[in-house]
Amino acid sequence: MDDKVDPTSGPDEIEGLLAMPLAEAMATQRAVRRVRPEPVEDGLVLRCIELALEAPTASNGQSWEFVVVKDRTVKAALAAQYRRAWNLYGRLERRRDEQSARMMRSVSWQVDHFEEIPVLVVCCLRGRARLPLPKPPIAASSRYGSIYPSAQNLLLAARAVGLGSALITLPLWSNTVARRILGLGPRLEPCCIVTLGWPIGRYGRKPRRPVGSVVHLDRYGNQPWRESAQD
């Protein structure tokens, strides 16, 4: 955590932290899964979610709902689902390179300490994801395009104020069980969870592929900027 960040910061201090340049927040944002058990002020969480509401949404429907989970019993129920999914997923994702191994250790830590994470923000969508005709695969992308921009806003706001955050979905793999745990009705779909807490360690730059190596012009395979990216 940055030395200047104070977990007890008031509204003025919070707004000052949120003035972080956008490029800096984007460049140093990363999934921070290891966080301390100290509580996070409600006002800070609500301010971050308030900024999440500024994201665009399909037809300006604003069809999002956010369930802030602080109760340890509810977290324990979600943790049980997380561990079931991780026991399967973790075995399938055994990789040998050090970066992947480091990520797996980080997720494993989060799984083991899930109940200790101060705040879970469950991002939900209202309305049924059903169409009268068989829906094309792009329909799912269209629907979730109304929740993931707001989740990214939440992650960026958390970065700016010094909170550790990560977007996860494994605790929601059983949608039916997740609904039951969270008291969601049939017209509310839990889509992802953003974990929040004061980080163990510090933010910083992370390795990324050069932009020219992933950008294609007009058709896939035409990469006129690849050589300059390698330089």
N, C-alpha and C positions, 0 to 999 in steps of 0.2 A: 504494500500500500504506500502511496506517496506520503512523504513526511508532512506535507501541508494539509492533508485530509484529516479532519476531526470528526469522529463518529457522532459527536453531539452538536455539530454545526447547526446554527439557526437559519431562518429563511434567507437572510441577506448573504450569509456565507454560502449557502446552497446555490443561490442564483449566481454568485461569483464563480463558483466551480463550473456551473453549466455554461459559462462564457468561454470554455475551452474551445480553441479553433476546431472546426469540424474535421479538417484534414488530420489534425493530430489525434483526435478521438478515433477516427477510422483507422489510421495507421497503427495505433497502439492497442486497439481493441482485440481481445482474444478471449477464448473460453477459459474462464477462471473457475475451476471446480473446487479447489481447496480454499475454503473460507473458515473464518473463526466463528465460534458459537455465540459471540456477543450480539445482542439485539440490534436491529436497525430501526430507527425512528419511523413511525407511521407517516409523518409528514414528508419524509424523504422518499418513501416508497410511493406515496400518492403523487408527489410532484413528478417522479419518473413516469408513472402511468399516465399522468396528465399530458406529458409530452408524447407518449405513445399514441394518444388520441389524435394527435396532429397528422398522423400518417394518412395517405390517400386510401380510399376504400371504394369498392365497386358501386357505381351509381350513387355515391355518397350515402350508402345505406347505413354506415356506422353500425354494423351488425355484430360488434364485438361485445364481450363481457369478460371481466377479469375477476378470478377468484383468488384472493390473497390468503394463503394458508400459513398460519403461525402455530396452530394447535399441534402439539407433539403427537397426539393420537391419530389425527388425520395424516400427518406426515409419515407416521409409522405404517399406516395402511398403504399409502402410496409407495413407501420404501419396500414393502413386501412385494408389490407388483414389479418394482424396478429390479429387485434381486432375481425374481423369476425370469424376467426377460433377459437380464444380463447374463445369467447362468447359461442361457442358450446362445445369445448373441456373442458373448465373449469367447465362447469356444469356437464359433464360426469365424471370428475375426483375428485369429492368431497370425501375427505378421512378424517378420524377422528384423526389419530395419529399425534403427534406434528411435527415430521420430515417432513411428507408430507404436512402438513399445512404450514410449514415454506417455503418449496419449492414453493408452490402455491402462497404465498405472494410475493416471489421473482420474479416469472414469471409475476404476476400481475403488479408489479412495472415496470418491463421491458416493458410490453405492454403499460402502461400509459406514459412512458418516451422514447419511441422508437425513436422519431425524435431527441432527445437530445444526443443519443449515437454517439460519434464522427465518428466512422468508422464501416461500415458493409462490410465484405468480402464474396461475394457470390461465392461459389465453384461450378463450372460447369463441365460437361463432354461433349466432342464433340462426334458426331455420334449418330445415331438412336438406341434406345434400342429395336431392332426388329430382329427376326430370321425368316427364311423362313418356319419353322415348328413351331407348338405350343411349346412354351418354358417352360421348367420345372421351378419350383419355384427357384431352385438354380441359375438360370441364372441371376436373379436380384442381388443376392449376389455377383456373379462373376463380374458383371458390376460395381457395386458400390464399390467393392474392389479396384478400381483404383482411387477413390476420397477420401474415408474416411481415409486411412493412411496419405494422405497429409494434411487433415484437422486436424488430431491428431498432426502431426508435427507442424502445425501452432499454435495449442493450447499450446503445450509444449514450443514453442519459446516465445509465449506471456507470459506464466507463468515466464519464466526465466528472461525476461526484466521487469517484474513487471506490465504488462498490465492485466486488467481484461478481461476475454474472456468467451464466452459461445457458444456452437453449438446449433442452433435452425433450425426448418424446417417449423413451422406453417405459416410464411408469404408466403411460396411457395406452400401451399396446392392446390391452383389453378395454375397449371403449365402454363396454357394459359395466365392468367392475369400477372403472374410474368414475363413471356417472354416479354409481351408487355411493362411492366414497365421498364424493363432492356434493351430493344432493342435487345433481343436475337433472332437469326434466328431459323428455325425449326431443325437444326442440333446441337443446343446447349441446353443442359438440365440443369437447375438450380437444384442442389441437396441439398444444405444446406447453411446456413449463419453462419459465425463466427463473433460475435460482439466483438469490441475492444474499450477499453477506460481505463482511469486511475481509478482504483477501489475505491469504497467507502468501507472502512474497510480493513481487512488484510487477506492474505492467511493463511492457516494452515491445520493441519491434519483433516481428516474427518472420521466418523465411517464407517467401512467396516466389512463384515462378515469374520470370520476366513477362511483361505485358505482351510483347510481340510474339511470344511463344504460344499464347492462347487465343490470339485475335486472328480472325479470318475475314478477308474482304470479299463480299458478294457471294462466294461459295466456299464450302468447307475445303480446306487444303491449300487455298490461296493465302499465303502469309507474307505479304510484302514487308512487314516490319520485323520479321523474325531475326534477320541478320543483325539489325541495329540493336535489338533486344539482347542478343548474345554479346555484342560489344559492350 
